[in-house]
Amino acid sequence: MTIEAGKKQGLIEEYRRGDKDTGSSEVQVALLTARIRQLTGHLQTHSKDYAARRGLLKMVGRRSSLLKFLNTTDRSRYLDVIQKLGIRS
């Protein structure tokens, strides 16, 4: 249950800050958001998959800490990312 290579590359291209950037906070948040949405759909049909639920909660926590870091370092980048991804409305 990973993100398809083409979709992942598209997310990296959309949220990267430079030509060789693949690991900035924006890219990590975008990739985690895609995985969270995918796993949420999986859990809607497989409600008793507790291992997947635990993984989902860990991803949500990781995304939350990345967003908190982004908020404290550069507020405008934070606002741009959450607006593009449609989270924390």
C-alpha positions in Angstrom: 0.0 0.0 0.0 2.5 2.6 -1.1 2.1 5.6 -3.3 2.5 4.9 -7.1 5.8 6.0 -8.5 4.3 8.5 -10.9 2.0 10.1 -8.3 4.9 10.3 -5.8 7.1 12.0 -8.4 4.3 14.4 -9.2 3.9 15.4 -5.6 7.7 15.9 -5.2 7.8 18.1 -8.3 4.8 20.1 -7.1 6.0 20.8 -3.5 9.8 20.9 -3.9 11.7 24.1 -3.2 14.6 23.7 -5.6 15.7 21.5 -8.5 17.2 18.7 -6.4 14.9 19.0 -3.4 13.2 15.8 -2.4 13.2 16.0 1.4 12.1 19.4 2.5 9.3 19.7 5.0 6.7 20.6 2.3 7.5 17.5 0.3 7.4 15.3 3.4 4.1 16.7 4.4 2.6 16.2 0.9 3.8 12.6 0.8 2.5 11.8 4.2 -0.9 13.4 3.4 -1.2 11.2 0.3 -0.4 8.1 2.4 -2.8 9.2 5.1 -5.6 9.7 2.6 -4.9 6.3 1.0 -4.8 4.5 4.4 -8.0 6.2 5.5 -9.8 4.8 2.5 -8.4 1.3 3.3 -9.6 1.6 6.9 -13.1 2.5 5.8 -13.5 -0.9 4.2 -11.2 -2.9 6.6 -12.3 -1.5 10.0 -10.6 -4.2 12.1 -7.1 -3.7 10.6 -5.5 -2.5 13.8 -1.9 -2.6 12.5 -2.9 -0.2 9.7 -4.7 2.0 12.2 -1.5 2.2 14.3 0.5 3.1 11.2 -2.0 5.8 10.3 -1.8 7.3 13.8 2.0 7.3 13.6 1.9 9.1 10.2 -0.6 11.7 11.4 1.7 12.4 14.4 4.8 12.7 12.1 2.9 15.1 9.8 1.7 17.1 12.8 5.3 17.5 14.0 6.5 18.5 10.6 3.8 21.1 10.3 4.5 22.4 13.7 8.2 22.8 12.7 7.2 24.5 9.5 4.9 26.9 11.4 7.6 28.0 13.7 10.3 28.4 11.1 8.4 30.0 8.2 4.7 30.8 8.6 4.1 31.7 5.0 5.4 28.3 3.7 3.2 26.7 6.4 0.1 28.5 5.3 0.9 27.8 1.6 1.3 24.0 2.2 -1.9 23.6 4.3 -3.9 25.7 1.8 -2.6 23.6 -1.2 -3.2 20.3 0.6 -6.6 21.3 2.0 -5.8 20.3 5.6 -6.4 22.2 8.8 -9.2 24.3 7.3 
